[in-house]
């Protein structure tokens, strides 16, 4: 994998999610890897406290972007671990 790709070059990350990540201080693949999926989700939740953030579109998408998998290919065990990290 090429290092430090643009967010929209990663699996599961479209322009809307990339924009929200940018607002949360995450502007590259390296930034996302350093923060991790749970932290990225928390930062966006802080920016949009009145909005419901579907975990599949955010938390799982971030994990998939980091691991180069479709969000739905993340195992159930890992999904549970991620959900615990944002509780």
C-alpha positions in Angstrom: 0.0 0.0 0.0 1.3 3.4 -0.8 1.9 5.5 2.3 -0.2 8.4 3.3 -2.9 8.3 0.6 -5.7 10.8 0.5 -8.7 9.8 2.5 -10.9 9.4 -0.5 -8.4 6.9 -2.0 -9.1 4.6 1.0 -11.8 1.9 1.0 -15.1 3.0 2.5 -14.3 6.8 2.5 -16.3 9.0 0.2 -16.2 12.8 0.0 -18.7 13.4 2.8 -16.9 11.2 5.3 -13.5 12.6 4.2 -14.9 16.1 4.8 -16.0 15.2 8.2 -12.7 13.6 9.0 -10.9 16.8 7.8 -13.1 18.9 10.2 -12.0 16.5 13.0 -8.3 17.1 12.2 -7.8 14.0 10.2 -6.7 14.8 6.7 -4.7 11.7 5.5 -4.3 8.0 5.8 -1.5 8.4 8.3 -3.7 10.7 10.4 -6.4 8.1 10.4 -4.0 5.3 11.3 -2.6 7.4 14.2 -6.0 8.3 15.6 -7.6 4.9 14.9 -11.2 4.3 14.0 -12.7 4.7 17.4 -11.0 8.0 18.0 -12.0 9.3 14.6 -15.6 8.4 15.3 -15.5 10.1 18.7 -14.1 13.3 17.1 -16.8 13.4 14.5 -19.4 12.8 17.2 -18.1 15.8 19.1 -18.4 18.0 16.0 -22.0 16.7 15.3 -23.4 16.0 18.8 -27.1 16.0 17.7 -26.6 13.7 14.7 -26.8 9.9 14.8 -23.7 8.4 13.3 -24.4 5.0 12.0 -21.5 2.8 13.1 -21.4 1.0 9.7 -20.8 4.3 7.9 -18.3 5.7 10.3 -16.7 3.4 12.9 -16.6 0.3 10.7 -15.7 2.3 7.6 -12.7 3.8 9.4 -11.5 0.4 10.5 -12.0 -0.9 6.9 -10.0 2.1 5.5 -7.2 1.3 7.9 -7.2 -2.4 7.2 -8.0 -2.1 3.4 -11.3 -4.0 3.8 -14.9 -3.3 3.0 -16.6 -2.3 6.3 -18.8 -5.3 6.1 -15.8 -7.7 5.9 -14.7 -6.8 9.4 -15.3 -9.7 11.7 -18.0 -9.6 14.3 -15.5 -9.9 17.2 -13.6 -6.8 15.9 -16.9 -4.9 15.4 -17.8 -5.6 19.1 -14.4 -4.4 20.2 -14.7 -1.2 18.2 -18.2 -0.5 19.6 -16.9 -1.0 23.1 -14.2 1.6 22.4 -16.7 4.3 21.6 -19.1 3.5 24.5 
